Amino acid sequence: MTNTQRTWLTQNAYDRLREELAGLLAHRAGEGDGAAPHDPDSNEEIMGRERRQARIHQLQDLLKSAVVGEDPPDDGVAEPGMVLTVRYDGEDETETFLMGLRDESVDGDIPVYSPNSPLGTALTGAREGEQRTYELPNGRTMRVTLVKAVPYGHHTSH
């Protein structure tokens, strides 16, 4: 029994990842056609095939667990697919970002933070007004307050 984590993606990100997978699969299918002018058993070739194979598996798993174009519930809870506004302790200004996978096709004015980042992990499941702490790369901790959480589709419709 596996516990598959769902991954929120925009339609553009999903399409881009599917195209990348199709390209990798086409390249893999062409490897055995004898057209390569170099030694297919060289260390460099073997490492390249292993990297491509690893990326193929990664993309297949990601696309299999993808939630595409569906907004999460508009319940004020931080999760992938939500645009979060946060305030860091000691700061007057707020920061707004999308919790999801980085995708260049997302509104260029909004940064994208991974739900697997230290900040994303800390905020996942937080409700508006709730404070969470997370560890910075230097080992110190930072406290952050979730000010607002709205689905990405609602954020872009304003």
BAPATOR-381044 format. One record per residue: x, y, z of N, C-alpha, C in turn; residue in three letters. Coordinates in pm, whole numbers. Layout:
BEGIN
(pt (X, Y, Z), (X, Y, Z), (X, Y, Z), "ALA")
...
//
This chain:
BEGIN
(pt (85, -118, 0), (0, 0, 0), (89, 124, 0), "MET")
(pt (65, 216, -95), (147, 336, -103), (64, 457, -67), "THR")
(pt (132, 557, -16), (69, 683, 18), (112, 785, -86), "ASN")
(pt (33, 801, -191), (69, 889, -300), (30, 1032, -265), "THR")
(pt (128, 1121, -272), (101, 1262, -248), (53, 1325, -377), "GLN")
(pt (-60, 1393, -373), (-113, 1461, -490), (-31, 1587, -516), "ARG")
(pt (-8, 1617, -643), (70, 1735, -681), (-19, 1827, -761), "THR")
(pt (-36, 1951, -715), (-117, 2049, -784), (-36, 2110, -898), "TRP")
(pt (-91, 2111, -1018), (-25, 2169, -1135), (-123, 2255, -1213), "LEU")
(pt (-71, 2363, -1273), (-152, 2436, -1369), (-160, 2351, -1495), "THR")
(pt (-256, 2380, -1582), (-267, 2306, -1707), (-140, 2323, -1790), "GLN")
(pt (-83, 2444, -1792), (39, 2468, -1869), (155, 2384, -1816), "ASN")
(pt (169, 2374, -1685), (277, 2294, -1628), (258, 2147, -1662), "ALA")
(pt (135, 2099, -1653), (105, 1960, -1685), (140, 1931, -1831), "TYR")
(pt (98, 2020, -1921), (125, 2001, -2064), (275, 2003, -2092), "ASP")
(pt (348, 2094, -2028), (492, 2105, -2048), (563, 1978, -2000), "ARG")
(pt (522, 1925, -1884), (583, 1803, -1831), (549, 1682, -1918), "LEU")
(pt (428, 1677, -1973), (392, 1567, -2064), (477, 1572, -2191), "ARG")
(pt (501, 1692, -2242), (586, 1707, -2361), (728, 1662, -2331), "GLU")
(pt (779, 1700, -2214), (913, 1657, -2176), (920, 1505, -2168), "GLU")
(pt (820, 1443, -2107), (817, 1297, -2096), (812, 1233, -2235), "LEU")
(pt (729, 1285, -2323), (719, 1229, -2458), (853, 1239, -2530), "ALA")
(pt (923, 1351, -2514), (1054, 1367, -2576), (1155, 1267, -2521), "GLY")
(pt (1154, 1247, -2390), (1246, 1150, -2329), (1215, 1007, -2374), "LEU")
(pt (1088, 974, -2383), (1050, 841, -2428), (1087, 819, -2574), "LEU")
(pt (1071, 922, -2657), (1108, 912, -2798), (1260, 895, -2811), "ALA")
(pt (1334, 968, -2730), (1481, 956, -2732), (1523, 816, -2691), "HIS")
(pt (1459, 763, -2587), (1491, 628, -2540), (1461, 525, -2648), "ARG")
(pt (1349, 541, -2719), (1311, 447, -2824), (1412, 450, -2938), "ALA")
(pt (1473, 566, -2963), (1570, 579, -3071), (1709, 534, -3035), "GLY")
(pt (1735, 502, -2906), (1870, 464, -2865), (1915, 333, -2926), "GLU")
(pt (1824, 245, -2956), (1862, 115, -3006), (1864, 106, -3158), "GLY")
(pt (1853, 218, -3229), (1843, 211, -3374), (1978, 209, -3446), "ASP")
(pt (2087, 211, -3372), (2219, 202, -3432), (2266, 331, -3497), "GLY")
(pt (2192, 440, -3482), (2229, 565, -3548), (2333, 644, -3469), "ALA")
(pt (2360, 607, -3345), (2454, 683, -3262), (2597, 662, -3312), "ALA")
(pt (2670, 771, -3339), (2806, 760, -3391), (2910, 738, -3281), "PRO")
(pt (2867, 713, -3157), (2961, 697, -3047), (2936, 565, -2976), "HIS")
(pt (3024, 534, -2886), (3020, 406, -2815), (2903, 404, -2716), "ASP")
(pt (2800, 322, -2739), (2684, 319, -2650), (2716, 261, -2513), "PRO")
(pt (2832, 198, -2499), (2870, 140, -2370), (2967, 228, -2292), "ASP")
(pt (2995, 349, -2342), (3086, 438, -2271), (3020, 483, -2140), "SER")
(pt (3103, 518, -2042), (3050, 564, -1913), (2958, 684, -1929), "ASN")
(pt (2995, 774, -2017), (2915, 895, -2039), (2776, 858, -2094), "GLU")
(pt (2772, 766, -2191), (2645, 721, -2248), (2560, 651, -2143), "GLU")
(pt (2621, 566, -2065), (2548, 491, -1962), (2491, 587, -1859), "ILE")
(pt (2571, 685, -1815), (2523, 783, -1716), (2409, 866, -1774), "MET")
(pt (2421, 903, -1902), (2315, 980, -1966), (2185, 900, -1972), "GLY")
(pt (2195, 772, -2006), (2075, 687, -2010), (2015, 672, -1871), "ARG")
(pt (2100, 656, -1770), (2049, 642, -1633), (1979, 769, -1586), "GLU")
(pt (2036, 885, -1619), (1971, 1013, -1581), (1837, 1029, -1652), "ARG")
(pt (1835, 996, -1782), (1709, 1006, -1857), (1605, 910, -1799), "ARG")
(pt (1647, 788, -1767), (1554, 690, -1711), (1499, 737, -1576), "GLN")
(pt (1586, 794, -1494), (1542, 846, -1364), (1441, 960, -1384), "ALA")
(pt (1468, 1048, -1481), (1376, 1159, -1508), (1243, 1107, -1562), "ARG")
(pt (1248, 1004, -1647), (1125, 945, -1699), (1039, 893, -1584), "ILE")
(pt (1100, 820, -1490), (1025, 767, -1375), (970, 881, -1290), "HIS")
(pt (1051, 985, -1269), (1007, 1099, -1190), (885, 1166, -1255), "GLN")
(pt (892, 1189, -1386), (782, 1253, -1457), (657, 1165, -1457), "LEU")
(pt (674, 1034, -1478), (559, 944, -1476), (489, 947, -1341), "GLN")
(pt (565, 942, -1233), (506, 947, -1098), (437, 1080, -1074), "ASP")
(pt (501, 1189, -1114), (446, 1323, -1094), (315, 1339, -1171), "LEU")
(pt (314, 1299, -1297), (194, 1315, -1380), (82, 1223, -1333), "LEU")
(pt (116, 1107, -1282), (16, 1012, -1232), (-57, 1069, -1110), "LYS")
(pt (15, 1146, -1028), (-45, 1199, -905), (-91, 1345, -918), "SER")
(pt (-90, 1396, -1042), (-120, 1538, -1063), (-269, 1569, -1049), "ALA")
(pt (-295, 1683, -988), (-427, 1743, -985), (-415, 1865, -1076), "VAL")
(pt (-487, 1864, -1188), (-468, 1966, -1291), (-591, 2055, -1302), "VAL")
(pt (-568, 2186, -1291), (-673, 2282, -1315), (-784, 2285, -1213), "GLY")
(pt (-774, 2207, -1106), (-874, 2210, -1001), (-823, 2296, -887), "GLU")
(pt (-903, 2393, -849), (-865, 2473, -733), (-893, 2395, -606), "ASP")
(pt (-804, 2408, -507), (-836, 2349, -377), (-954, 2425, -316), "PRO")
(pt (-1015, 2373, -211), (-1129, 2442, -149), (-1088, 2582, -100), "PRO")
(pt (-1180, 2675, -111), (-1155, 2812, -64), (-1189, 2817, 85), "ASP")
(pt (-1103, 2751, 166), (-1131, 2739, 309), (-1027, 2809, 397), "ASP")
(pt (-935, 2883, 334), (-835, 2956, 412), (-725, 2869, 470), "GLY")
(pt (-715, 2745, 423), (-612, 2653, 472), (-501, 2645, 367), "VAL")
(pt (-376, 2657, 412), (-261, 2653, 322), (-239, 2512, 268), "ALA")
(pt (-233, 2500, 136), (-204, 2374, 70), (-162, 2405, -74), "GLU")
(pt (-106, 2307, -146), (-67, 2331, -284), (-186, 2381, -367), "PRO")
(pt (-158, 2478, -453), (-262, 2538, -535), (-321, 2663, -474), "GLY")
(pt (-275, 2699, -354), (-324, 2819, -286), (-222, 2932, -299), "MET")
(pt (-273, 3053, -312), (-189, 3172, -307), (-189, 3217, -161), "VAL")
(pt (-70, 3218, -102), (-57, 3249, 40), (3, 3388, 59), "LEU")
(pt (-51, 3460, 154), (7, 3587, 197), (53, 3565, 340), "THR")
(pt (181, 3592, 364), (240, 3567, 495), (310, 3691, 547), "VAL")
(pt (327, 3694, 677), (405, 3801, 742), (508, 3732, 830), "ARG")
(pt (633, 3769, 809), (741, 3713, 890), (754, 3794, 1018), "TYR")
(pt (789, 3727, 1129), (807, 3795, 1257), (903, 3912, 1241), "ASP")
(pt (866, 4025, 1297), (951, 4142, 1295), (939, 4225, 1167), "GLY")
(pt (855, 4183, 1075), (837, 4255, 948), (698, 4318, 943), "GLU")
(pt (690, 4437, 885), (561, 4501, 864), (499, 4458, 732), "ASP")
(pt (584, 4434, 632), (539, 4398, 498), (495, 4252, 493), "GLU")
(pt (407, 4221, 399), (368, 4083, 376), (431, 4034, 246), "THR")
(pt (433, 3903, 228), (481, 3842, 105), (372, 3749, 55), "GLU")
(pt (350, 3751, -77), (248, 3666, -139), (315, 3574, -240), "THR")
(pt (277, 3445, -237), (335, 3347, -329), (236, 3234, -351), "PHE")
(pt (258, 3160, -459), (179, 3041, -489), (252, 2921, -432), "LEU")
(pt (180, 2836, -360), (240, 2710, -313), (213, 2606, -422), "MET")
(pt (318, 2563, -489), (304, 2466, -596), (439, 2439, -661), "GLY")
(pt (437, 2372, -775), (561, 2349, -849), (590, 2471, -934), "LEU")
(pt (716, 2502, -947), (756, 2618, -1026), (712, 2598, -1170), "ARG")
(pt (651, 2699, -1226), (603, 2693, -1364), (611, 2833, -1422), "ASP")
(pt (690, 2849, -1524), (712, 2980, -1583), (583, 3041, -1638), "GLU")
(pt (482, 2960, -1665), (358, 3011, -1723), (264, 3072, -1618), "SER")
(pt (297, 3056, -1490), (218, 3118, -1384), (243, 3267, -1388), "VAL")
(pt (144, 3344, -1352), (154, 3490, -1346), (293, 3530, -1298), "ASP")
(pt (371, 3596, -1383), (509, 3629, -1354), (529, 3718, -1233), "GLY")
(pt (423, 3781, -1185), (435, 3870, -1070), (430, 3795, -937), "ASP")
(pt (405, 3666, -941), (392, 3592, -816), (495, 3480, -811), "ILE")
(pt (577, 3479, -707), (674, 3369, -694), (603, 3238, -659), "PRO")
(pt (671, 3128, -686), (618, 2996, -657), (711, 2927, -559), "VAL")
(pt (657, 2881, -447), (735, 2809, -346), (684, 2666, -339), "TYR")
(pt (775, 2573, -335), (740, 2432, -328), (677, 2397, -194), "SER")
(pt (575, 2311, -195), (521, 2264, -68), (622, 2179, 8), "PRO")
(pt (728, 2134, -60), (832, 2054, 5), (946, 2138, 60), "ASN")
(pt (944, 2269, 35), (1045, 2358, 93), (1022, 2370, 242), "SER")
(pt (1121, 2416, 318), (1098, 2432, 463), (977, 2521, 495), "PRO")
(pt (962, 2632, 421), (848, 2721, 444), (718, 2652, 404), "LEU")
(pt (717, 2587, 287), (597, 2518, 241), (555, 2408, 336), "GLY")
(pt (652, 2331, 384), (623, 2223, 479), (563, 2279, 607), "THR")
(pt (620, 2389, 657), (571, 2450, 781), (428, 2503, 765), "ALA")
(pt (399, 2562, 649), (269, 2625, 630), (158, 2527, 591), "LEU")
(pt (191, 2413, 536), (89, 2319, 491), (-6, 2285, 607), "THR")
(pt (-134, 2309, 583), (-235, 2283, 684), (-264, 2399, 777), "GLY")
(pt (-184, 2507, 767), (-208, 2624, 853), (-336, 2695, 811), "ALA")
(pt (-402, 2753, 909), (-522, 2834, 883), (-486, 2981, 895), "ARG")
(pt (-566, 3065, 830), (-542, 3208, 835), (-532, 3254, 980), "GLU")
(pt (-427, 3332, 1008), (-402, 3383, 1142), (-310, 3295, 1224), "GLY")
(pt (-284, 3174, 1178), (-200, 3081, 1252), (-51, 3109, 1228), "GLU")
(pt (27, 3094, 1336), (173, 3110, 1327), (239, 2974, 1320), "GLN")
(pt (344, 2967, 1240), (424, 2845, 1228), (571, 2886, 1230), "ARG")
(pt (658, 2791, 1265), (802, 2816, 1259), (865, 2714, 1164), "THR")
(pt (977, 2756, 1105), (1051, 2666, 1017), (1199, 2700, 1028), "TYR")
(pt (1281, 2604, 989), (1425, 2620, 1001), (1484, 2681, 874), "GLU")
(pt (1568, 2781, 893), (1639, 2845, 782), (1764, 2764, 748), "LEU")
(pt (1820, 2785, 630), (1941, 2710, 592), (2057, 2726, 690), "PRO")
(pt (2062, 2839, 760), (2172, 2862, 855), (2146, 2798, 991), "ASN")
(pt (2034, 2724, 1004), (2003, 2655, 1129), (1914, 2734, 1224), "GLY")
(pt (1899, 2863, 1199), (1810, 2944, 1284), (1665, 2917, 1247), "ARG")
(pt (1574, 2954, 1333), (1433, 2936, 1303), (1367, 3070, 1275), "THR")
(pt (1262, 3066, 1195), (1186, 3186, 1159), (1040, 3157, 1188), "MET")
(pt (972, 3256, 1244), (828, 3243, 1268), (756, 3323, 1160), "ARG")
(pt (649, 3262, 1108), (572, 3323, 1000), (424, 3307, 1033), "VAL")
(pt (345, 3408, 998), (200, 3406, 1020), (131, 3399, 885), "THR")
(pt (38, 3306, 871), (-42, 3298, 749), (-151, 3405, 758), "LEU")
(pt (-142, 3505, 673), (-238, 3616, 673), (-361, 3579, 591), "VAL")
(pt (-337, 3520, 474), (-448, 3488, 384), (-409, 3370, 296), "LYS")
(pt (-508, 3287, 262), (-489, 3174, 171), (-610, 3165, 80), "ALA")
(pt (-587, 3183, -51), (-696, 3175, -149), (-653, 3083, -263), "VAL")
(pt (-747, 3012, -323), (-711, 2927, -438), (-652, 3010, -550), "PRO")
(pt (-558, 2952, -623), (-490, 3022, -732), (-590, 3080, -832), "TYR")
(pt (-693, 3006, -869), (-792, 3054, -964), (-866, 3178, -915), "GLY")
(pt (-887, 3188, -786), (-955, 3306, -729), (-860, 3425, -726), "HIS")
(pt (-734, 3398, -700), (-632, 3504, -696), (-620, 3570, -832), "HIS")
(pt (-616, 3488, -939), (-594, 3542, -1073), (-718, 3608, -1131), "THR")
(pt (-835, 3583, -1073), (-958, 3640, -1128), (-985, 3780, -1076), "SER")
(pt (-897, 3830, -989), (-918, 3966, -934), (-860, 4070, -1023), "HIS")
//
